[in-house]
């Protein structure tokens, strides 16, 4: 894109941010048209980490393709696996044992917590505060360790499979989760002291990156981005899967539509995730952790679509089956992709320094966008 | 509205609609010629109010392509799936990115990977691949002897 650099005929400056830039959190390339410091246009260029996962899945069986999906949104890999497993189960009409359902929800919420913790630290770092990163990683490390005990991996879990979960929980799992909850609760005031109550942070996020509710719907914004604009879009509440309809938790909604609102939604969601984990951790039913399934899974002919709520929003898994042992066509509707498309709309007219705050509160994960 | 109520509503609005059987959500096959007007009906009818396009993709059926739209309403919480069958030799369908802004990126993706041309799209370029890339990778007849491993 080198030929695009320089100034255009209206005297606007055109600059590149990325693909190698710390605040794009990966290989995202933005071509920005600037009038002085004011952003006139933001144009994302994608594809630097495009692996064509959808094409790969067409030659993988219904058991194998789950492994590839961990590599999409690597911060909520459990939930990616979960969405795919649900879609395959919908096609095969398998009932999942109660124990597996509870384990899945527990893992989903721990993942959401870990993802939001990383976002919290990284956002503060984007805005120039370095310390919060170490605070959030201290807690996130505990989640990663207890995941490692049970799943054998820290990021790409491949733990949730069609029919249930891969293996039973580690004997230490409950003790470690409780220990984490106790420690996290005693540290939460530090989070508020450092960032939430920080007047510099508030001034840098309030009124920045505004998007209205109507525009959020039109751009397909979901997750905390949509809920920050007052749009009720939590799949766990609207279209409950597994045991979410039996759990007590609130959908966090803010109506301001700016970066500060999105910040408050994510911090609120961390509390709600803790609430869910607390309800479940002492109530994991005994029994099987996997339903009995055939060795080779074959989905009947037809279309299957499932939606799950990842840490970033609504993940849709669309499988077109021709009756064989591999999907005929698979499409992942990733939350980051739609959220990114609203970035141009959000940042027009703002300052280039505010672009980082807007991008930070969108919580973009580039492999999720590129797939 | 439930699936059956939606079907009755659609039948009262437009005659001769081609419904697909055995699907989870109401699925309607629409011709590319009448698609744009049908899309406007989905968005602007007060009882339908499909304001949220949550998935847009295309499928290569070897003989033809079909563009698949998943719509939902944030007020009524009902869903509908629209399938538009287009010729492989002339893969043209009207854009909907003036109605649902999210379509702008989704249509660029469908153009990039499946070669569907959306008429009226303001900026229809490749999204992931480089501008000089040849062929459309998600088509079934696509072959790349260097990078693709056949299983």
Interface residues (C-beta under 8 A of the other chain):
Chain A: X46 X47 X50 X52 X54 X55 X59 X60 X90 X215 X217 X218 X219 X220 X231 X232 X233 X238 X302 X303 X304 X305 X307 X314 X316 X318 X320 X328 X329 X331 X333 X337 X338 X340 X341 X342 X345 X370
Chain B: X22 X23 X24 X25 X27 X51 X52 X53 X54 X55 X57 X59 X60 X68 X70 X74 X77 X81 X100 X101 X102 X104 X105 X106 X109 X113 X127 X128 X129 X130 X137 X138 X150 X151
